[in-house]
């Protein structure tokens, strides 16, 4: 199995929870998994899939806000176009809500993927191949929002 693209939750009851992508499911494609740190053994527990963040198509990026309440997912779930989706939850012990496409304010008709989120959650940095003549898999873009309460 191949594992890729990890994101560590830094606070709350999920502090130390590691989210990552893996193709360990025999059905193929990358899905979101999570594992928690076991303080007694000093190791991470067996990873489990996060079904509410996964789709029948491949996920290719995961970025979790530091408090574990918001997840940005790169996915091909809309018409086979790679877009950025967001899922939220009220408490870090709740299941994730259904992912919602960030729409044309962020996504383009090209391929878009979340890159990182500022610690305060106000700036999302992402890759996009929307720029004609851009380099490689895309240029770096950013979008800002007001500070969260």
C-alpha angles and dihedrals in degrees: 000000000000121000123195147163110027131199125188122209106226106193145025126038090319094056107142094024111138120210118193144153123258139172092208092120108096089224087076136232128079121292134179116265133177136203132186130217117249107216093197097056098028090230138102118260123240110293119249129197119252099224096187091060096043129083135189088265129061123288111210108180139025128192120176124196112244092253093052095239101110131043127191113203130191107216143157092219095121115072090317090293117133107241139160117255129187131212125186140186133191096230130018089241091060124090116258117266122239111289114253124205111246088224132212094320087075109005123068135193086265126071116293130183134176114249109178142330125226114249092250090050095238100111127052115194114200144169121243133175090203094109112092107235092015118159123263116315093354148300126277116260132176137205126193135205136180119283113277121238 
